């Protein structure tokens, strides 16, 4: 019997239709328009909405979150940055450790299915809706293709058709009008619960934190709009004589209210309108409150403010780099949580139904994002080189896994360092050193050393050898550093290891030269 990742039995008939369409009560909820709880929102109403979510009514939480996204451009912008950050990463499907050939073939099969899935990128983005609302439920579509049961798409389901189980606040069920609700079908859903905070589902998302700055900012935006409406306009005061009737007073009031915009009007004889000084004031208090709310929202979503807003005072490059590092840490956490959901609700069902090597839920292929960077490769390459040169035994498999570089298959072409021919000057230097070394080793007695000395001083040594060695010997007598610089200028195309070897040979030749010329 095939079971889901939690051990619940699976029935193939559930793949033929979508669960929300089979339940009339749930299907009716899909046709309802969302409420807009932010209309007339105040602290008491917001606290009531959050309390309803805590009691299992996730519809109130979902509608509040949608209103915040629609009305608060700053929240939408910051959430968009965080949600779209996960879409830029490459991914792969790895077989289990010490995989058999069958397990490797199954992992390759699953990777091929997802690589060809045109819906998968949108699916990743819709899963991230859970960052704000706590969870994202996507109903999977299945089809039997080429003797395989494959996921061919999905339908994003609004959070307001769900609720939490009264016996388990972490278990999400369909709201079918009954107290217990309807459990989600195995293999039928990709349910992503995104833990921005610890706790039950209703407070796992960022909504409970972002809703309060949204409320306070709304007050300040409204007050700022009212201030701008009256700022700079003179105060009009209408005066009516004693004994004026109510219709006459109403006429004067209409004239006072209209004269500011129309710049003209009429009033009965005996009445007058005085213009007082224009309204004075500053918008700074309202803007300060709005700025505080938006900075709080940025810190809640991205972990910092300098990747979004700079105040011109404390916005240094170093501090901005720290904030960027914090943002990257948040992105890595988001990726890890997405991997768990995809492995549980997408990879495992297709593997269980189609994998030739499937024997249970212990050895499973794994979906992983590639989070390695070129900087990481650079930082690891040089220490590895030094450690290997010291004799440390480092497995190649560990390096491949750490850098996310696949192990080449048999007979597969691999990159190689091109073997560049040694420059002619370098060859001449090596030949001169070898000749001097051979000549020194052939002299075993003082008389023979004298002969070698005469050969060097009388020009018996080949001129091109002396022409190559003499300038370098003079530099070497002054400084080894100067010689290294001279070698680097003479032979710019050689790498550091070759340059070091040449300098070592030259030092050796210098010692021989000195022995011969003593």
Backbone torsions as a table, in degrees:
resi	resn	phi	psi	omega
1	UNK	NA	132.2	176.6
2	UNK	-85.0	132.8	179.0
3	UNK	-124.1	161.3	177.0
4	UNK	-79.8	-176.8	-174.5
5	UNK	-62.9	-21.6	179.5
6	UNK	-95.6	0.8	179.9
7	UNK	90.7	5.1	178.5
8	UNK	-77.4	137.7	-178.5
9	UNK	-66.1	146.1	-176.8
10	UNK	-111.4	136.7	176.2
11	UNK	-115.4	127.1	-175.9
12	UNK	-63.0	-26.3	-178.0
13	UNK	-64.6	-22.9	-178.3
14	UNK	-71.4	-14.7	-178.9
15	UNK	-81.6	-14.0	-173.1
16	UNK	-76.3	-32.4	-179.8
17	UNK	-130.8	165.6	177.7
18	UNK	-91.7	138.6	-172.3
19	UNK	-62.0	-36.7	-177.6
20	UNK	-67.0	-25.4	-179.6
21	UNK	-81.7	-23.9	-179.6
22	UNK	-78.7	-23.3	-177.0
23	UNK	-100.2	114.6	-175.5
24	UNK	-63.5	-37.5	-178.0
25	UNK	-66.6	-42.7	179.0
26	UNK	-68.5	-41.6	178.8
27	UNK	-60.1	-33.7	178.1
28	UNK	-67.1	-37.5	178.7
29	UNK	-64.3	-32.4	-179.4
30	UNK	-64.6	-24.9	-177.3
31	UNK	-90.4	-6.3	-178.0
32	UNK	-83.4	146.8	175.9
33	UNK	-79.4	149.5	-179.5
34	UNK	-71.2	147.1	172.0
35	UNK	-76.3	161.8	178.2
36	UNK	-124.2	81.9	-173.2
37	UNK	-69.4	-11.3	-179.1
38	UNK	-79.4	-7.1	175.0
39	UNK	-70.2	119.9	-176.5
40	UNK	68.7	27.7	-178.0
41	UNK	-69.1	133.0	174.6
42	UNK	-140.2	171.2	-177.3
43	UNK	-54.7	-39.6	-178.9
44	UNK	-66.8	-41.9	-180.0
45	UNK	-67.9	-39.4	178.6
46	UNK	-63.9	-43.4	178.0
47	UNK	-61.4	-36.6	179.0
48	UNK	-66.7	-40.3	178.9
49	UNK	-64.2	-43.2	178.8
50	UNK	-66.5	-33.2	178.0
51	UNK	-69.3	-38.2	176.7
52	UNK	-61.4	-42.4	178.0
53	UNK	-62.2	-38.7	178.7
54	UNK	-63.8	-30.2	-179.7
55	UNK	-87.0	4.0	174.8
56	UNK	110.4	-8.3	-179.7
57	UNK	-85.1	86.8	-176.6
58	UNK	-75.6	-15.0	179.2
59	UNK	-62.9	-40.5	179.7
60	UNK	-63.2	-40.9	178.5
61	UNK	-65.5	-42.2	-177.8
62	UNK	-66.1	-43.2	-179.5
63	UNK	-66.3	-36.6	176.6
64	UNK	-63.9	-42.8	-179.5
65	UNK	-64.0	-40.7	179.5
66	UNK	-65.5	-38.6	177.6
67	UNK	-63.9	-40.4	179.7
68	UNK	-64.0	-42.6	178.1
69	UNK	-62.6	-37.7	-177.7
70	UNK	-75.3	-33.7	-172.0
71	UNK	-98.8	-23.7	-175.6
72	UNK	-110.1	100.3	-178.6
73	UNK	-63.8	-31.0	-179.0
74	UNK	-67.8	-44.0	178.0
75	UNK	-62.7	-43.5	179.6
76	UNK	-61.6	-41.4	179.3
77	UNK	-64.3	-47.7	-177.4
78	UNK	-68.1	-41.0	176.4
79	UNK	-63.7	-38.5	178.3
80	UNK	-61.0	-38.8	176.9
81	UNK	-61.4	-46.7	-176.5
82	UNK	-70.1	-38.5	-178.2
83	UNK	-70.1	-41.2	-176.9
84	UNK	-78.7	-12.7	178.4
85	UNK	-62.8	-30.4	-177.4
86	UNK	-77.6	-15.4	-176.6
87	UNK	-80.0	-14.1	-177.0
88	UNK	-87.9	2.1	-176.5
89	UNK	-98.2	138.2	171.1
90	UNK	-73.6	160.1	179.6
91	UNK	-140.5	166.8	177.9
92	UNK	-152.7	165.4	176.8
93	UNK	-118.3	118.0	-176.9
94	UNK	-101.1	140.4	173.0
95	UNK	-71.4	166.6	177.6
96	UNK	-65.6	168.3	-179.5
97	UNK	-62.7	144.8	-179.5
98	UNK	51.9	49.2	-173.2
99	UNK	-70.1	145.4	172.9
100	UNK	-81.1	164.7	176.9
101	UNK	-56.6	-36.4	179.2
102	UNK	-65.7	-41.0	179.3
103	UNK	-66.3	-36.6	177.1
104	UNK	-66.1	-40.2	178.8
105	UNK	-65.2	-37.9	178.1
106	UNK	-66.3	-40.1	177.6
107	UNK	-63.4	-41.0	177.7
108	UNK	-64.9	-37.2	178.7
109	UNK	-63.5	-44.1	179.8
110	UNK	-66.5	-39.4	177.7
111	UNK	-62.5	-40.2	179.7
112	UNK	-64.8	-39.5	179.5
113	UNK	-63.0	-46.6	-177.9
114	UNK	-72.7	-32.2	177.5
115	UNK	-65.4	-31.6	179.4
116	UNK	-87.6	-6.4	-176.2
117	UNK	-78.3	112.1	179.9
118	UNK	-71.9	-14.4	-176.8
119	UNK	-92.3	-7.7	-166.9
120	UNK	-69.3	-36.9	179.7
121	UNK	-64.9	-44.7	176.1
122	UNK	-62.9	-34.8	178.9
123	UNK	-62.3	-44.1	177.5
124	UNK	-60.4	-42.9	-178.9
125	UNK	-64.8	-41.8	-179.1
126	UNK	-68.3	-30.3	175.4
127	UNK	-61.7	-34.3	-177.3
128	UNK	-72.7	-5.2	174.1
129	UNK	-60.5	-20.1	179.4
130	UNK	-69.3	-16.3	-179.8
131	UNK	-60.1	-38.9	179.4
132	UNK	-88.6	-45.6	-169.5
133	UNK	-95.0	-3.4	177.2
134	UNK	95.9	-36.5	178.9
135	UNK	-151.5	158.2	176.9
136	UNK	-136.9	122.5	-177.1
137	UNK	-110.5	123.6	-178.9
138	UNK	-125.9	120.3	-177.7
139	UNK	-84.3	124.5	-173.4
140	UNK	-83.9	145.9	174.9
141	UNK	-108.8	129.7	-177.3
142	UNK	-114.9	152.6	174.5
143	UNK	-151.3	150.0	179.7
144	UNK	-94.3	108.4	-174.8
145	UNK	-127.9	123.8	177.1
146	UNK	50.6	48.4	176.8
147	UNK	64.5	26.6	177.3
148	UNK	-134.8	141.6	173.0
149	UNK	-88.8	110.6	-173.7
150	UNK	-124.5	148.7	172.5
151	UNK	-78.1	123.0	-177.3
152	UNK	-109.3	-0.6	179.8
153	UNK	167.3	-169.0	-178.5
154	UNK	-159.0	166.6	174.5
155	UNK	-129.8	121.6	177.3
156	UNK	-72.5	126.6	-179.5
157	UNK	-107.4	133.2	-179.7
158	UNK	-63.5	144.0	-176.9
159	UNK	-66.9	-14.8	-175.8
160	UNK	-80.0	2.1	174.4
161	UNK	-98.7	7.7	-178.1
162	UNK	-117.9	164.6	171.8
163	UNK	-152.3	171.0	177.4
164	UNK	-94.9	149.0	179.6
165	UNK	-65.3	138.7	179.9
166	UNK	-67.1	-18.2	179.9
167	UNK	-99.9	-13.9	180.0
168	UNK	-146.2	103.5	-174.5
169	UNK	-70.2	-8.6	177.1
170	UNK	-97.9	-3.6	-178.8
171	UNK	-100.8	122.0	-178.6
172	UNK	-95.7	131.3	-179.4
173	UNK	-130.3	164.0	175.8
174	UNK	-75.3	139.8	179.9
175	UNK	-84.9	90.5	-178.7
176	UNK	-97.3	15.6	-180.0
177	UNK	89.0	-9.7	179.2
178	UNK	-96.8	160.9	-176.1
179	UNK	-64.0	-43.7	-177.1
180	UNK	-78.6	-26.3	-176.0
181	UNK	77.2	176.5	-179.1
182	UNK	-107.9	126.0	-179.2
183	UNK	-66.2	149.2	179.5
184	UNK	-74.6	137.2	-178.9
185	UNK	-64.6	138.2	173.3
186	UNK	-60.3	140.9	179.0
187	UNK	67.4	3.6	-176.4
188	UNK	-99.7	-10.9	-173.4
189	UNK	-137.1	148.4	165.0
190	UNK	-111.5	99.7	-174.8
191	UNK	-105.2	109.4	-178.0
192	UNK	-104.7	116.7	173.8
193	UNK	-103.3	115.2	-174.8
194	UNK	-100.5	115.8	-176.1
195	UNK	-91.2	90.2	169.6
196	UNK	-79.6	-24.3	175.6
197	UNK	-139.7	158.4	175.1
198	UNK	-77.7	148.1	178.8
199	UNK	136.6	-173.9	178.9
200	UNK	-69.8	170.5	-173.2
201	UNK	-57.9	-38.2	-173.9
202	UNK	-64.7	-20.0	179.6
203	UNK	-120.0	11.8	-179.9
204	UNK	-72.6	-32.1	-179.1
205	UNK	-81.4	-177.6	-177.0
206	UNK	-87.0	-4.0	-173.1
207	UNK	-60.0	-44.7	-175.3
208	UNK	-64.2	-22.5	177.1
209	UNK	-88.0	-43.1	-174.9
210	UNK	-75.4	-21.5	-175.4
211	UNK	-66.6	-33.0	-178.7
212	UNK	-72.1	-47.5	173.5
213	UNK	-60.2	-33.1	176.4
214	UNK	-61.4	-43.8	-179.6
215	UNK	-64.2	-47.9	-177.9
216	UNK	-65.6	-36.8	179.5
217	UNK	-66.8	-34.9	177.7
218	UNK	-60.3	-42.3	177.6
219	UNK	-60.3	-45.1	-176.8
220	UNK	-69.6	-37.7	178.6
221	UNK	-65.2	-41.3	178.0
222	UNK	-64.0	-43.9	179.9
223	UNK	-65.1	-37.9	178.7
224	UNK	-64.8	-39.8	178.5
225	UNK	-63.6	-41.8	178.3
226	UNK	-65.9	-38.4	179.2
227	UNK	-63.6	-45.0	-179.5
228	UNK	-66.3	-26.5	-179.3
229	UNK	-69.7	-34.0	-176.1
230	UNK	-107.7	-10.8	-176.2
231	UNK	-65.8	130.6	177.3
232	UNK	87.2	-7.9	179.5
233	UNK	-90.1	138.1	178.5
234	UNK	-70.7	149.2	176.9
235	UNK	-81.3	124.3	179.4
236	UNK	-98.7	130.6	178.8
237	UNK	-122.7	119.2	177.7
238	UNK	-93.9	138.5	-179.5
239	UNK	-121.3	126.2	177.7
240	UNK	-115.5	150.0	-178.1
241	UNK	-73.7	160.4	177.2
242	UNK	-63.4	142.5	-179.4
243	UNK	90.0	3.6	179.5
244	UNK	-65.9	142.1	179.6
245	UNK	-82.0	166.9	178.9
246	UNK	-61.3	-42.7	176.2
247	UNK	-60.1	-35.8	178.8
248	UNK	-68.0	-39.1	177.3
249	UNK	-64.5	-41.4	179.1
250	UNK	-64.0	-37.6	177.8
251	UNK	-63.0	-42.3	178.8
252	UNK	-65.0	-40.3	-179.5
253	UNK	-64.0	-42.0	179.7
254	UNK	-64.0	-37.7	179.6
255	UNK	-66.1	-41.2	179.8
256	UNK	-63.4	-42.7	-177.8
257	UNK	-70.9	-32.0	-175.3
258	UNK	-89.0	-24.3	-171.5
259	UNK	-68.9	-24.3	179.9
260	UNK	-67.7	-34.3	-178.4
261	UNK	-94.6	-34.8	-176.2
262	UNK	-90.0	-14.3	180.0
263	UNK	59.9	26.5	179.0
264	UNK	-176.4	160.0	178.5
265	UNK	172.5	175.5	179.5
266	UNK	-126.2	149.5	176.6
267	UNK	-139.6	157.8	179.2
268	UNK	-64.7	156.2	177.0
269	UNK	-63.4	141.4	-179.0
270	UNK	95.7	-10.3	176.0
271	UNK	-106.5	158.8	179.7
272	UNK	-148.4	159.7	178.9
273	UNK	-125.1	125.9	176.9
274	UNK	-105.2	141.1	176.5
275	UNK	-105.1	115.4	177.7
276	UNK	-86.1	-179.4	179.0
277	UNK	-65.0	151.5	-178.1
278	UNK	-64.0	154.1	179.2
279	UNK	-64.6	134.1	179.8
280	UNK	-111.9	157.3	178.0
281	UNK	159.1	177.9	-179.3
282	UNK	-131.0	146.6	178.2
283	UNK	-88.5	-4.9	-174.7
284	UNK	-56.5	-44.1	-179.4
285	UNK	-60.3	-39.7	179.7
286	UNK	-68.2	-43.4	179.8
287	UNK	-65.1	-35.8	177.9
288	UNK	-63.2	-41.5	178.7
289	UNK	-66.3	-42.6	178.5
290	UNK	-63.1	-42.0	-179.9
291	UNK	-63.7	-41.9	178.8
292	UNK	-62.0	-42.4	-179.5
293	UNK	-64.1	-41.6	-178.3
294	UNK	-71.3	-36.3	175.4
295	UNK	-63.7	-39.7	177.1
296	UNK	-63.5	-40.8	178.7
297	UNK	-64.9	-41.3	178.7
298	UNK	-62.8	-43.7	179.5
299	UNK	-65.3	-36.0	179.5
300	UNK	-66.8	-40.2	-174.4
301	UNK	-86.0	-46.7	-172.7
302	UNK	-108.2	-5.3	178.7
303	UNK	84.3	-1.5	-179.2
304	UNK	-167.8	179.7	-176.9
305	UNK	-119.6	-22.3	-172.4
306	UNK	-77.6	-8.1	171.4
307	UNK	-84.9	-2.0	-179.4
308	UNK	-129.2	-50.7	-174.0
309	UNK	-129.4	140.3	175.5
310	UNK	-124.5	131.8	-176.2
311	UNK	-90.9	-2.5	179.0
312	UNK	79.8	-1.5	-178.0
313	UNK	-115.4	-53.4	-177.0
314	UNK	-106.5	8.6	-174.7
315	UNK	-87.2	80.3	177.0
316	UNK	-93.5	162.0	179.8
317	UNK	-64.5	-39.6	-179.6
318	UNK	-63.6	-44.1	179.8
319	UNK	-67.2	-36.7	176.5
320	UNK	-62.5	-37.4	177.9
321	UNK	-65.8	-37.9	177.4
322	UNK	-63.2	-44.3	178.8
323	UNK	-62.9	-37.5	178.6
324	UNK	-66.0	-37.5	177.1
325	UNK	-63.5	-39.6	178.1
326	UNK	-63.6	-42.4	178.5
327	UNK	-61.2	-40.6	179.3
328	UNK	-65.5	-36.8	176.3
329	UNK	-62.9	-40.4	178.1
330	UNK	-64.1	-41.7	179.0
331	UNK	-62.3	-41.1	178.1
332	UNK	-62.6	-39.3	177.1
333	UNK	-64.1	-42.1	177.6
334	UNK	-60.6	-42.5	-179.2
335	UNK	-64.3	-40.8	179.7
336	UNK	-62.4	-40.3	179.6
337	UNK	-69.5	-37.6	176.8
338	UNK	-64.7	-38.7	178.4
339	UNK	-58.3	-43.0	-178.7
340	UNK	-62.4	-43.5	-179.5
341	UNK	-66.4	-44.1	-179.2
342	UNK	-64.9	-41.4	178.6
343	UNK	-63.8	-39.0	-176.4
344	UNK	-76.7	-44.0	-168.5
345	UNK	-104.4	-11.7	-179.8
346	UNK	-119.8	-54.9	-175.9
347	UNK	-68.2	-48.8	-176.7
348	UNK	-61.7	-47.0	179.7
349	UNK	-58.7	-44.8	-179.6
350	UNK	-69.1	-32.9	177.3
351	UNK	-69.4	-42.1	-178.9
352	UNK	-66.0	-34.4	-177.0
353	UNK	-86.5	-22.9	-173.5
354	UNK	-125.8	-15.8	-174.1
355	UNK	-71.1	129.0	177.3
356	UNK	-72.5	-24.4	-177.4
357	UNK	-98.0	6.9	-176.4
358	UNK	-66.9	125.2	177.8
359	UNK	-135.0	11.0	-177.9
360	UNK	143.1	-174.1	-175.1
361	UNK	-100.6	21.9	179.3
362	UNK	-91.1	-49.0	-179.6
363	UNK	-103.0	104.0	-174.0
364	UNK	-126.6	147.7	168.8
365	UNK	-66.2	154.1	-173.6
366	UNK	-124.4	130.7	172.7
367	UNK	-84.7	128.3	-178.2
368	UNK	-138.4	140.5	171.3
369	UNK	-83.9	145.1	177.1
370	UNK	-87.9	101.6	-177.4
371	UNK	-100.8	7.7	178.7
372	UNK	-72.6	153.9	-179.5
373	UNK	-129.8	163.1	177.5
374	UNK	-63.5	-33.3	177.6
375	UNK	-64.0	-38.6	179.5
376	UNK	-64.9	-40.9	177.8
377	UNK	-62.6	-43.3	180.0
378	UNK	-63.9	-43.7	-178.2
379	UNK	-67.3	-26.7	-178.1
380	UNK	-89.3	-26.3	-173.6
381	UNK	-64.3	-47.7	-175.6
382	UNK	-69.3	-43.7	174.9
383	UNK	-60.9	-37.7	178.5
384	UNK	-61.5	-42.3	-179.8
385	UNK	-60.7	-42.0	-179.7
386	UNK	-68.9	-42.0	-178.8
387	UNK	-65.3	-40.6	178.9
388	UNK	-65.2	-39.4	179.0
389	UNK	-64.7	-25.3	177.5
390	UNK	-83.9	-2.0	176.7
391	UNK	99.8	2.7	179.7
392	UNK	-70.1	135.2	-179.4
393	UNK	-93.2	110.2	-177.4
394	UNK	-114.3	120.8	-179.4
395	UNK	-64.3	139.1	177.5
396	UNK	-64.3	-34.9	-177.9
397	UNK	-61.4	-37.1	179.6
398	UNK	-65.6	-41.3	179.7
399	UNK	-65.5	-43.1	178.6
400	UNK	-60.7	-42.0	-178.1
401	UNK	-70.7	-40.6	-178.5
402	UNK	-64.7	-39.3	-177.6
403	UNK	-94.8	2.5	-179.4
404	UNK	55.6	40.5	175.6
405	UNK	-104.9	120.9	-176.4
406	UNK	-66.6	148.2	175.6
407	UNK	-73.9	130.2	-177.6
408	UNK	-66.1	144.2	174.9
409	UNK	-75.6	168.2	-179.5
410	UNK	-63.2	133.3	179.2
411	UNK	66.8	15.4	177.6
412	UNK	-86.5	137.3	-179.4
413	UNK	-65.3	136.4	179.9
414	UNK	-126.3	158.8	178.3
415	UNK	-72.6	144.4	177.4
416	UNK	-136.8	150.3	176.4
417	UNK	-74.9	123.2	-179.3
418	UNK	-65.5	139.5	179.2
419	UNK	-89.1	100.5	-179.5
420	UNK	-82.4	139.4	177.4
421	UNK	-65.0	144.1	-179.2
422	UNK	-68.4	135.7	-179.8
423	UNK	-56.3	151.8	-176.9
424	UNK	-62.0	-37.1	178.9
425	UNK	-63.3	-39.8	179.0
426	UNK	-64.7	-41.5	179.1
427	UNK	-63.1	-40.1	178.8
428	UNK	-63.9	-40.2	178.8
429	UNK	-65.2	-45.0	178.2
430	UNK	-60.4	-41.2	179.7
431	UNK	-64.5	-41.4	179.9
432	UNK	-64.5	-42.7	179.3
433	UNK	-65.5	-42.2	180.0
434	UNK	-63.8	-40.2	179.0
435	UNK	-63.3	-43.2	179.7
436	UNK	-65.4	-40.9	179.4
437	UNK	-63.2	-43.3	180.0
438	UNK	-65.1	-41.9	-179.6
439	UNK	-64.3	-38.2	180.0
440	UNK	-68.6	-42.7	-178.1
441	UNK	-66.6	-23.4	-179.5
442	UNK	-80.8	-11.6	-179.6
443	UNK	-96.5	110.7	-176.9
444	UNK	-107.5	-5.1	-178.6
445	UNK	-134.8	166.9	-177.6
446	UNK	-63.6	-39.2	-179.5
447	UNK	-63.2	-37.7	-180.0
448	UNK	-70.4	-34.5	174.8
449	UNK	-63.3	-38.4	177.7
450	UNK	-62.7	-41.0	178.1
451	UNK	-61.1	-42.0	179.8
452	UNK	-65.9	-37.3	179.3
453	UNK	-64.7	-43.9	178.4
454	UNK	-62.6	-35.9	-179.9
455	UNK	-64.5	-39.3	-179.5
456	UNK	-71.6	-42.3	-175.7
457	UNK	-78.4	-29.4	-177.6
458	UNK	-90.5	0.9	174.2
459	UNK	89.4	12.2	177.6
460	UNK	-69.4	-25.0	176.0
461	UNK	-70.1	145.2	-177.1
462	UNK	-57.7	135.8	-173.8
463	UNK	-60.9	-38.0	-177.1
464	UNK	-67.3	-28.3	177.2
465	UNK	-68.6	-46.9	-179.4
466	UNK	-66.0	-37.3	179.2
467	UNK	-63.9	-29.1	180.0
468	UNK	-80.6	-40.6	-173.1
469	UNK	-83.8	-36.6	-170.6
470	UNK	-58.7	-48.0	179.8
471	UNK	-62.7	-37.4	-179.3
472	UNK	-70.5	-35.0	177.5
473	UNK	-64.0	-40.5	179.4
474	UNK	-63.6	-42.9	177.6
475	UNK	-63.2	-39.3	-177.2
476	UNK	-65.4	-34.4	177.8
477	UNK	-65.3	-27.9	179.0
478	UNK	-82.0	-48.3	-176.2
479	UNK	-168.7	139.2	174.6
480	UNK	-67.3	-32.9	179.2
481	UNK	-65.6	-41.3	177.9
482	UNK	-62.6	-37.4	178.6
483	UNK	-65.1	-41.1	178.5
484	UNK	-61.6	-41.1	178.6
485	UNK	-65.1	-41.6	179.3
486	UNK	-62.0	-42.6	178.0
487	UNK	-63.2	-41.3	-179.9
488	UNK	-64.2	-34.6	178.9
489	UNK	-75.0	-36.9	-179.4
490	UNK	-71.0	-35.3	-175.2
491	UNK	-126.4	71.4	-175.3
492	UNK	-69.5	-17.0	-174.8
493	UNK	-88.0	-8.7	-178.2
494	UNK	-88.2	154.7	-177.6
495	UNK	-86.5	-177.8	-173.5
496	UNK	-66.5	-37.8	-178.6
497	UNK	-66.0	-42.6	178.0
498	UNK	-65.2	-38.5	179.1
499	UNK	-63.9	-41.7	178.5
500	UNK	-63.6	-40.5	-179.8
501	UNK	-65.2	-40.7	178.4
502	UNK	-63.2	-42.3	180.0
503	UNK	-64.6	-40.0	177.9
504	UNK	-62.2	-43.5	178.8
505	UNK	-64.7	-37.9	-179.5
506	UNK	-66.3	-39.8	176.4
507	UNK	-61.6	-40.8	178.5
508	UNK	-64.5	-43.9	178.3
509	UNK	-63.8	-34.9	179.1
510	UNK	-63.7	-40.2	177.7
511	UNK	-63.7	-41.6	178.8
512	UNK	-64.9	-42.8	178.2
513	UNK	-57.9	-43.0	179.9
514	UNK	-65.5	-39.9	177.9
515	UNK	-62.8	-41.1	-177.7
516	UNK	-69.5	-33.8	-174.8
517	UNK	-96.3	12.6	177.8
518	UNK	-71.4	NA	NA
